[in-house]
Amino acid sequence: MSGIREWIVNRATDLADGGVTCLNGHEYSSIVEMSPYDVYNLPYDMGVKIWESLGGLIAWLLSFLPGSDAVSYALISDTATNAMAIVLMVVLIFAIGFVTNLTMIWQERKFLGRQMDRRGTMIGPLGYLQCLGDGLKTFMKENVAPRAIDKKIYWWGVVLVIGTSVLLACMIPLSPRWFIVDYNTGLLLIFAFFALAPFLIMCAGWAQNNKYSLIGGLRAAELMISYEVPMLILFAGTVYMTGSFNIGDIITWQEEHIWLIVPQIIGFFVCLVCAIAESERVPFDLSEAEAELVEGWQTEYAGMKWGLIMLGDYFRGFVACALVNIMFLGGWSMPIINEFDWYYQYFPELFFVLKTCFVFIFFITARGALPRVRTDQIVNVGWKVLMPLAVINLVITILIKWIWEYGGVF
């Protein structure tokens, strides 16, 4: 037992002295000493430190019980530490994502209140706790479902809609050190998951055996498909300019050269409109137009199911704003400020979230200022206005890239 207690004391000393743990388990006294082949993930490192403290405490308490050697050593083993660090990493990232989502809901209610000459939410500090209370109230409501439904599609439709929304949020890195997955095709995967939404929503609307839900599902599919094509063309321009599908590489390119909003100003405004449409927000919320379709494709989803769908909508809204930030506003990079070492040590995640919330202000302003548009007008705007503008933006991007490489500009 003394060996376990000695290990705990030594490990506590190491934690007090600082140090970092990489994804492959290698430990260094600081990030500067890391090998270029190691990948540092801040949530994983925090998970390692939390489990070594918590698991070490549990092992220390068990060390006073006779016959608990095997359990104590298992708790402090490298395998257990790595597994629990991954679990804690996911929990931590989801907790931060939930708080960010809650903040966006609070931001929208406050800004809409000011636009309508009222104060918005009032309960708690700056009205923040009212959003949490409304969420708890929604989850406590009775979970009912109609009888004449296609149960499998009804349940799996909403599960997949929410699941893809959460997966989309998981693929957004907040900084070079804060991510769950880091694929070289990250941007491509995000658009692939966005492309699944129209079919899932249409199936969920059909499964409810309700004419309003069916019409809402068809409208949602029609709307999303109309605005995904211009988004893909804009995405092609960004990838062509930066030469990579990797989100980190795209942001690094903008940090080293210029934010893409400058050479692609047309693409920025087109992307902003498409992002609002993809997240089904006013004036593109025809799929759930309250005056016409009750709640659209969500009509027969009640209680917790409706609350999760709304949470998924805000996740998609966050991802849409984050994509605008990544593709045109430099992600977590900040001119001048990022030249200082302390910026990447403390603030990149904060600036990424702040810039994403700044983009969300455009979403809120559109909701408060613009009326709902007719279905045929929305489709015409997508195919006859935004798609030609996206093609023009792509042509301009190709010309700028050619001048950049062969003319020595920038």
C-alpha positions, 0 to 999 in steps of 0.5 A, a space after each residue: 500500500 505504501 507504493 500507491 501512497 508514494 505514487 499519489 504524493 509524487 504525482 500530486 507534486 508533478 501536477 503542482 509543478 505544471 506540465 502537459 500531456 499529449 494525446 499519445 500519452 507523452 508528458 512534457 514540462 511545457 508546450 514549448 518542449 513538445 515534439 512536433 509529432 505530438 498533438 496537444 489537446 487542452 480538454 484531454 490534458 485537463 481530463 488527465 489532470 482531473 482524473 489523476 487527482 480524482 482517481 488518485 484520491 479514490 485509490 488513496 482512500 481504498 489503500 486503507 482497506 485490506 485486499 484492495 491493491 488490484 483496484 487501487 493500481 487499476 485506478 491509477 494505471 495508464 489505461 484507466 487514466 487515458 480512458 477516463 481522460 477521453 470521457 472527461 474530455 468529451 463531457 467537458 467539451 459538451 458542457 462548454 458547448 451547452 453553456 455556449 448554446 445557452 448564451 446564444 439563446 440569452 443573446 437572442 432574447 436580449 437583442 430581440 427585446 431591445 429591438 422591440 423596445 423592451 428589456 428581454 429576460 430579467 431573471 438572474 444576473 442580466 436575465 441569464 438564468 431565465 433561459 436555464 429555467 425555461 429549459 428545465 420547464 420544457 424537459 419536465 413536460 409530459 412526453 406524449 406522442 400521437 397513436 397513428 404514427 410510424 413509430 420507428 421513423 418518428 423516433 429515429 428521425 428526431 434522434 438523427 436530427 439531434 445527433 447530426 446537429 451535435 456531431 456538427 458542433 463536435 467538428 468545430 475546433 475552438 482553437 489549435 488546442 481545443 477540439 474533439 476531432 481534427 480531420 484533414 477533410 473536416 470542412 467536407 464532413 461538416 457539409 456532408 452532415 448538413 446535407 443529411 438534414 433535409 432528408 431526415 427532417 422530411 422523414 420526421 415530418 412524414 412519420 407524424 401522420 399530420 398534414 401540417 408536419 408533412 408540409 413543413 418537412 417538405 418545405 424544410 427539404 426544399 429550402 435547405 437544398 436550395 441554399 446548400 448549393 451556393 454554400 458548396 460553391 462558396 466552400 469550393 472558393 475557400 478551399 481553392 484559395 487556402 489549398 486545404 479542407 482542414 479547418 486549422 489549415 484554413 485559419 492558419 492561412 488567413 492568419 499568415 496572409 489575409 482574412 478571406 472576407 477581403 478578397 471574397 466580400 461577395 462570398 461573405 454576404 452570400 454565405 451569411 444569407 445561406 447560413 441563416 437559411 440552413 439554420 431555418 431562422 427568420 425570414 427562412 423559417 417557412 418549415 415552422 411558420 406558426 401562423 400557417 403550419 402550427 409548428 411545421 415538421 415539429 408539430 407532433 413533438 412535445 416536451 423533451 423531444 421538442 426541447 431537444 429539437 430546439 437545442 439542436 437548432 441552436 447547435 446548427 445555428 452555432 455551427 453556421 455562425 462558426 463556419 462564416 467565422 472560419 471561412 471569412 473572418 479568420 476563426 480564432 486568429 486576431 490581427 496584431 494581438 496574435 503576435 503575442 505569446 500570451 494570446 495563444 496561451 490564454 485567449 484563442 477559444 474566447 475570441 473564437 466564441 466572441 467572433 461567432 457570437 458577433 456573426 450571430 448578431 446578424 441572425 438576430 437582426 434579420 429575425 427582428 427586422 425582416 418579414 417571412 418570405 413566400 416559399 417560391 420567393 425563397 427558392 427563387 432567391 436561392 437558385 436565381 440570385 445567390 447561386 450566380 453570385 456564388 459562381 461569380 465569387 468563385 471566378 473572382 477567387 480563381 483570378 485572385 489566386 492566379 494573380 497571387 501566385 504569378 503576379 506577386 500580389 500580397 
